[in-house]
Amino acid sequence: QRINQLISDIAAGPMDGMLGAFASQLPMPGLSPDYPISASAIAQLLSCPHAFLLNRLLYFQEPSEPPPQREIGQPYYGLLFHDVAAQFLTAYGLDFCAHKRNLNDWIKIIDQLAETAFETFIKKYPLIGDGVREQQRRKMRDDLRELIANDWECLKGMRVITEESFGYPVPVELRIGTKVLYVHGRIDRIEIAGQKAT
C-alpha cells in the first residue's frame, strides 16, 4: 500500500528531497553552545549545502563495503599516514625543526615509527598475501620519508603544533554580524614562524 501511494503521488514530497516544514524540525549544529558545529562541517556547508543536508542533518551515508585487499584503501591509509607523521612531530618536532642531528638520522627514526604503526595496523586490516603487505609497507615508508625530506627545509627554524583541539568543552563563539556561531574542532598541524602561524 505504501509503495502504491508513493507511485501515485503527483506532488513532490520528502522522497523527492522536498522536506518542507520537516526541515525546520532538524537540529542545526552551531546555533547553540549545546550543539556546536565542527570546522569540517562549516567547510562542507559552504562548499556544498546539499551534501551538508544529507550527511550532517539527515545522516545519509554511502553503503558500507569491505576495504580493498590489494592495497590499504582510503580513508585508512590517510589516517595511518597522518597518525605516524603527527606522532613524529609531537615527539621530535622541536629538535627536527632546529636541525639537530642530520636528515638521515630523522629518516631512521620515522622508519621505526612507521614500522611499529604498520605492524599494529596490519593486524586489523585484511591485506591479501605477504607480497602485498611488503609493498604497502614500502609505500608508507617512502611516503613518510618524502614528507620529512620536504619538511626538513620548509620547517627549519619553525615550531610545529599537531592535533590542536579547540572549543572543548566550551565551544568558541564566532560572531557573524549580530549572530553567533558556536564552533569546535581540531587542527591537524599549525606551523609557527615568529609571530605568524599557518
N, C-alpha and C positions, 0 to 999 in steps of 0.2 A: 504494500500500500504506500509506504514512504517513497519507494522508488518511482512508482507511478505518479505520485504527487510532484516529485522533483522534475520528472519528464514533462508533465503537463503544465507546470508553471511557466507563464509567459514573461512576467516581470522579473527583472534581475533581483537577486537576493544575496544572502550571505554565502551561498555556494558559488556565486559568481564573483565574490570579492566585494560586494556592496554590503558593508556591515551596518550602515545606517546608525540608528540610535545605540546599537550594541557597542559601537566603538567608544562611545563616551563612558561606558562602564569599565573599560580596560584600564587597569592601573598603569599610569605613565611614570616611568622612572625619572628621577631628577627634580620632581616638583615638590618633594617634601624631604626633610632630613631623615625620615624613617625609611625612605626608599630611594636612595641616591642612584645616579646614573654613572656608569663607568666611562672612562675616556674612550675605550674602543667602541662603546655603544654610540657615543656622540659622533665619532668618525663615520660609523655606519649610517646614522640618521642623516648626516649632512651629504653623504655620497649617494645613498640610495634609500629613501624613506620607505619604499615598498619592502625591501629586504629587512629593514628595521621592524616594520609591522609584522612580517612573517616570523622572524627569528626571535625578537625581543618581547613582543606583546602576545602573539599567538603561539609562540614556541613550536613552530613548524621546523622540522629538521629533515635533512636528507636521510633516506632509509639506511640503516646500518648495514655494513657488508664487511667480510673478513679482510684484513690488511693484505697487501701483496706479499708473496713469499719469496720472490726472487730479488727483492730489494727492500730496504726499510722505507716504507711509504710515508707520505705526509699525513697528518702533522707530526708523526712520531719522530722522523729524522730531525726535523727542525727543533723540536723540543729537546731531544738528546744533545744535539749540537749546541744549542743555546745554554743548556744546563752546564756543560763542560766549560764553555767559554766564560760563563758567569762565575763558576767555581774558581777558575784560574785567576780572574781579575780580582775577585774578593780576597783570595789568599795571597796573591803576589802582585797585585796591581801597583802598589806604591814603588816597590823595587823595580818592577818591569818598566814603568814609565820613567824612572830615574836612570835607566840603563845600567843598573847594577847587574853584574855578570854580562855574558855576551848572548847573542841571539840563539846560538846553538845550545847553550845551557837551558834556555827557556823552552826551546823545542823539545828537549828531553823531558822536561817537567810536564809539559802539556801532553806529550805522548803517554806518560804514565797515568795522568788523569783520564785521558781518553780510553786507555786500555781497561782501567778499573770500571769506568762507567759503561763501556761496551759490554764487558763480561756480565755485569749486573743486568743490563737491559736485555741481552740476548736470551736470558733465562725465561723471559716473559713474552718474547716476540718470535713468531713462527717462521723464521727463515729456513729455507729448504737446502740442506746439504752443507758440508764443510767448505766447499769452494765458494759458495755464495756468501757465507759468513765471513770468510777471509777477505773477499772482495769488498764487502761493506765496511769491514774493519779498516782496510787501507783507505777507502774513500773518506771516512770520517777523520782519520789521522791526517790525510793530505789536506782536507778542507780546513782543519784547525791549524795546521802549520801555515797555510796560506793566510789565514786570518791574523795570526800573531806576527807574521812577517810584515804584513801591511801595517798593523798597529805599532810595530816597533818604531817606525818613523813617524806615523801620524800622531801617536800619543806621547812622544818624547816631551818630558817636562810637564805633562798634564797630570791631573788627578781624575780618576775614574770611580764613579759610584755605580754599583749594579743593584738591581732588584729593589729600587726605592719605592716604597708604598706611600700613598697619601690619602687622606680622607678616612682614616681608620683610627679610632672608632667613630670620630665625629667628621662628617663629610665637609669638604671645602665648599664655601659659598662663592659661586661665580655669578657676579651681578651683571645683568644684561639689561640696560635701561632701568626700568623700575621693577623688573622681575629678578628672581634669584633661582639659579640652577644649582642643585646640590650634587657634588661630584666626588667620586673616589676612584682609585685605580692604582696602577703600578707602572713605573717607568723602568724599562729594561736596563738602560745604560745612560748615564749622564757624564759627559766629558767636560772637565773644568780646566780652563786655561786662564790664569789670573783671576779677573773678576767676571769672565764670560763663561757661561755654561751652555752646552748644546746637547 
